[in-house]
């Protein structure tokens, strides 16, 4: 289907956007800082989860979840942090993107807190052993890390999490009504040997034996 026929009214300029939405407030502009302060450091030390946004040289984008124990992000100094590259399925979408386009955006989350912390900057795929050793868990040292040279750091307001009721457990979908991930993956792979049962077994083995 041709997207041009689907989307009839496309905004194509900053001028049109500003005419519709207006200008940001002074606070919205001034809240952006260029390095970590004590408040950002405290936030990172309490955050167990982040979303990492990258794109390749052609601009194709990807967002990847990153999570570990609170404080899993290694703070080197006010301008540099490192995220461990834990075991995965070897697609390595994020780090492949970073190799070709060294820009990344991050949103850090603390469960129960509605405001998030955003960090934008230049990204590097690193293998510095003195840093990797500090990211070890259960004596498993990651082979690689994602180093971020911070350019922007700021708090994002709570509206999205308030609207979504993300932390309100009484709004969560009942477990029996949740999508079946093994069924979903089997349908997507579309291979007679890849049944939901095979995928379920593989996922559980990965989750219990190959987290690190």
N, C-alpha and C positions, 0 to 999 in steps of 0.2 A: 504493500500500500504506500502511496506517495504521501509523505508527511505534509507537503505543501497543501494538499487537498484536505488534510485533517485540521491543521491549525490555520485559521482564516486571518487572524489579526495578530501579527507578530511585532513585538517591540524591537527596534533595531538600533536605537541610539540612546546615549546617556541623556541627551536633552529631553527626549520624550519621557524617559524614566523619571527625571527630576520634575518635569511638569506634572506628572501623575502623583508622585510620592513625596516630593519636597526634599529639603536638605536635612542632613543629620544635625542633631543638637551639638552644642559645644562639648557637653559631657561625653557624648558618643565618640567624638573625635579625640578628645584629650585622654580618654581612658586607655588608649593604646600606648604601651611602653615597649622599649626595645631590648629589655633584658629582664631576667628574673629578679624580683625583690623578695623580701621575707614572706610576704603573703602568698606569692606564687610558689615559693619553695614549700610552704606548709601544705598548699593544695596538692602539689605533686606527690608529697610524701604520704598523703592520705588516699590518693587515687589508685584504684586497682584496674582501671579500664580506660582505654582510649580508642578513638577512631582515627586512622591514618589515611590521609588523602594524598594520592600521587597521580601523575600523568606521564605518559611516554613522550618521546620527541615529537610525535605527531599530534599531541594534545588529547589522546584517548585517556579517559580518567578511570580511576579505581579507588575504592575505599575499603580498607581492611581493618577488622577489629584487632586490638592488642590488649591482652589482659594477663594479670599475674597478681601476686600478693601486693597489698598497698605499698606504695613506694618502689614499685618495680622499675620505675624510670631512674636511671643513674644520673645524678646531677654532678657535672664536672666543675662548672663555675656558673657565673651569672648569664653567660652567653651560650653555653653548650650542655646538651643533655644527650643521653644514649638510651635507646630502647633495644632490649635483647631480641634477637631473631631466633625464636624457639622453633622446635620441630614442627613441620607442617606436611603438606602433601606434595611439596617440591614444585608447585606452580611458581612460587616466588614472584608473584605479580608486582608487589610493591618494590622489592629491591631491584628487579629488572627495570622498572620505571625509573627509579632513582639513578641508576647507572647512565641512563640516556637523558634524563631531565632532572637536575638536582634541586627540585623545589618540592616542598611538602607542607601540608597543613594538618594540624592535629586538634582534636577536641577531647579534653580530659573530663572524666565524670567521677563524681563521688556518690555512691548510692545514698539516696535520701535527700541529697542537696540538689535543688532545682537549677541553680546557676552552674554553668560549665566554664572551663578555662580553655581558651583557644591559643594555640601557638603556631605561628607560621615562620618558615625559614628555609635555609639551604640545607639539603640533606646529603649525607654521605653513607655509603656502605663501608663499614670499617671492620678490621680484624685485629686491632691492637690487643695483644694478649694481656697486658696489664689491666686493661679495661674489661676484657672478656672474663677474666678470673673473678672480678667483682660482681659479675652478673650470674655466676653459677648458682644452681639450685640442685639439691640432692647430689652434689658432687658432679653434676653435669654442666660442663662449660659450653656455652653457645659458640658456634664457629664464627658467627658474624653478629654485628650490631648495626643499628641505624643511628648514626650521629646526626644531631640537628644543631646547626648554628642559628640561634634565635634572632629573628628580625622583628617580629611583632608578638606581643603577648597581651591578652586582655580577657576580661570576664565577659561572657555572653549571658544576656538576660534570661530569666526563667520562663518566658512565655511559652516556648515550645513544650517544655516539660509540664507546665501547668495545663495547657490545652490537652495534652495527651494523657494526663493522669498517670504518667509512667510509674511513679512510685506508689500509687494507690492500689494496694493488692485487691481490694474489693471490686476493681474494674477489670482485673485480668480475666482472660478467657479460661473457662474450665478446661482442665487437662484433656478430658475426653473429646473436646471439640478442637483441639490444636491440630495443625497439619501434621501428617505423618511424614517425618523427614526421610525415613527409608523408602517409603512409597514414592515420594517426590523425586528423590535422587535416582531411583530405579527407572522412573518414567523419563527422566532427562537423559540418562546414559543410554537407555533404549537398547540393551544388549540382553539376550536370552540368558546369559550366564550370570548377569548381575541382577539378582532378585532382591526384593526388600529384606529377606532373611539374611542373605549374604552381606548386604550393606549394614544391617543392624549389628551383626556379629563383628564386622570390621570396625565400625564406629566405636563400639564398646571396648574393643581391644585397643584401639588408638587412644581413647580417653583414659583408660586405666593403666596402660603400659608405656605410652609414648608421649606423655605431656611434656617431658623435658628431654 
